[in-house]
Amino acid sequence: MISAGIQIFDTPNFDCVLNLHGVVGKNYNYQGYPELYHLYSINKIFSGKPWGEIVDRSGCTAYPFKLKIRLPWTAPSEVIDLDTVCDRTVQNIIAANSAPYYIYWSGGIDSHLTLVSFLRSVDHNDIVVLLSEGSIVENPYFYENFIKNKLQTMDSKLSSPPGGTHITGDCGDTIWAILDESFLNNPTIRNYLYRPWREYFIKINPDPDFLQYCEQFMSRSRREITTLFEARWWFYLLCKSQSKAVYKHITVLLDSGIVNLVNFYENTLFENWSYMNTDKIINGFDWKTYKWPAKEIIYNFDQNRDYLVNKSKGFSNHVIGYKVVRNLTINLDMPLFITDTNERPTLSTEPFFSAAEYRQQYYSNYQHLFQS
């Protein structure tokens, strides 16, 4: 269940919310909210077209509305190996959630590690694999040897069954600094990725106030952030993981048929491991070594050396979850916020509406979500 408060916002609707509260400006340069503007500027450094919402889990950024942080940031101290992290995560999930466990499996590295982790320690009769034809194409070896005629499976396009717990691989990418091949192979980025982050930041945005804020932002990690790669890791882990965490809550409307949805990688155990092992995320610029520790665990289970050596991250969107609501009447691409009942308030003129329309259709029901 999503906690009460604004969970997600996109640029057009965020502009509207701020304007309704008397905050004006462009490109997140809002009077009274300089931290948000600086975070947006960091986001622009890492991507020409930033995706998702900026949610600072450290609690150090002022917002114009009440923002519920799903997993508040705490600097970890425990040294723990990835194998143990996977096992403990599974045990924590099954201790708090009921079977059957519906595992979203695309065949990609993150969802694959999720499934392997469950197969290692959970009764296989309690596991249902949600997959598609694309999942099988992405990892035919595993399907033929470990899933077909051995595990319960369901087509992800079918209606949702009642009860149980749905397990996704969401938040996996943030543990691995959300690298993509286009970023890694950008000629300019390659010259700076393992050099001091300040050099590249100054090149892109030399504004003194911005750079001073960035120093403070990096210090929140309570560890040394030296390179541009580490700066990317820290920004995405801290400020983009919640956007990843609510992705399926946005794209899949939950009803009574799905009582619980858990993101396998959304916990402090995985963040702890990532915090202590950023040097293991990728070896230099070798794309096939990206997420290597995860592939090693998978290999120890299935002995598929081809997957270990040659599998690289791709866009895995084969399993987006059940279409539990058939006739959508709202625009899911631009939700303003989401409540603890998964209700999505909407306006007929969304995302553009006047203050009068807001007062008539929003304020009486949702004023408690905004800062006084």
DATAJO-V417125 format. One record per residue. RES is the residue in one letter. PSI is psi in whole degrees, 0 to 359 (999 if undefined). Layout:
BEGIN
res,psi
RES,PSI
RES,PSI
END
This chain:
BEGIN
res,psi
M,137
I,134
S,153
A,145
G,168
I,124
Q,324
I,151
F,145
D,172
T,311
P,313
N,326
F,320
D,315
C,315
V,313
L,319
N,322
L,337
H,18
G,15
V,122
V,160
G,188
K,152
N,43
Y,9
N,70
Y,131
Q,129
G,348
Y,56
P,329
E,320
L,320
Y,317
H,321
L,320
Y,322
S,321
I,317
N,320
K,331
I,322
F,344
S,133
G,335
K,79
P,137
W,157
G,181
E,153
I,109
V,105
D,105
R,355
S,345
G,13
C,2
T,132
A,135
Y,157
P,356
F,169
K,117
L,120
K,122
I,118
R,317
L,86
P,142
W,132
T,135
A,123
P,161
S,342
E,132
V,120
I,140
D,159
L,324
D,313
T,322
V,313
C,313
D,316
R,326
T,315
V,313
Q,321
N,321
I,312
I,337
A,332
A,353
N,149
S,153
A,162
P,159
Y,112
Y,109
I,121
Y,111
W,114
S,344
G,349
G,172
I,312
D,313
S,329
H,317
L,324
T,310
L,315
V,319
S,320
F,320
L,332
R,336
S,3
V,142
D,125
H,338
N,342
D,2
I,131
V,127
V,120
L,121
L,178
S,178
E,323
G,326
S,316
I,320
V,323
E,329
N,68
P,325
Y,311
F,321
Y,312
E,326
N,339
F,347
I,307
K,124
N,11
K,328
L,154
Q,138
T,157
M,142
D,128
S,350
K,351
L,169
S,157
S,137
P,158
P,154
G,185
G,185
T,131
H,126
I,121
T,164
G,16
D,151
C,358
G,316
D,323
T,333
I,333
W,25
A,13
I,53
L,147
D,155
E,325
S,324
F,313
L,324
N,8
N,123
P,320
T,315
I,319
R,331
N,341
Y,347
L,323
Y,20
R,170
P,133
W,330
R,326
E,315
Y,321
F,316
I,323
K,319
I,319
N,93
P,7
D,124
P,319
D,319
F,314
L,323
Q,319
Y,318
C,323
E,315
Q,318
F,314
M,327
S,341
R,340
S,338
R,28
R,165
E,122
I,104
T,307
T,167
L,322
F,314
E,325
A,319
R,314
W,313
W,317
F,313
Y,322
L,317
L,316
C,349
K,354
S,326
Q,325
S,318
K,321
A,327
V,5
Y,309
K,337
H,333
I,313
T,340
V,117
L,121
L,134
D,193
S,347
G,332
I,106
V,341
N,138
L,124
V,132
N,117
F,321
Y,3
E,76
N,165
T,339
L,311
F,322
E,322
N,311
W,315
S,319
Y,320
M,351
N,37
T,335
D,348
K,0
I,318
I,152
N,101
G,241
F,15
D,102
W,328
K,351
T,356
Y,130
K,29
W,316
P,324
A,318
K,329
E,318
I,318
I,316
Y,320
N,337
F,313
D,350
Q,27
N,95
R,329
D,318
Y,318
L,312
V,324
N,342
K,130
S,161
K,135
G,182
F,106
S,100
N,30
H,329
V,95
I,359
G,171
Y,144
K,82
V,346
V,122
R,321
N,90
L,136
T,5
I,164
N,104
L,345
D,340
M,57
P,141
L,314
F,171
I,136
T,180
D,353
T,13
N,20
E,139
R,97
P,144
T,157
L,151
S,333
T,13
E,140
P,6
F,122
F,158
S,167
A,324
A,318
E,321
Y,314
R,323
Q,320
Q,340
Y,307
Y,317
S,327
N,334
Y,16
Q,335
H,347
L,348
F,150
Q,142
S,999
END
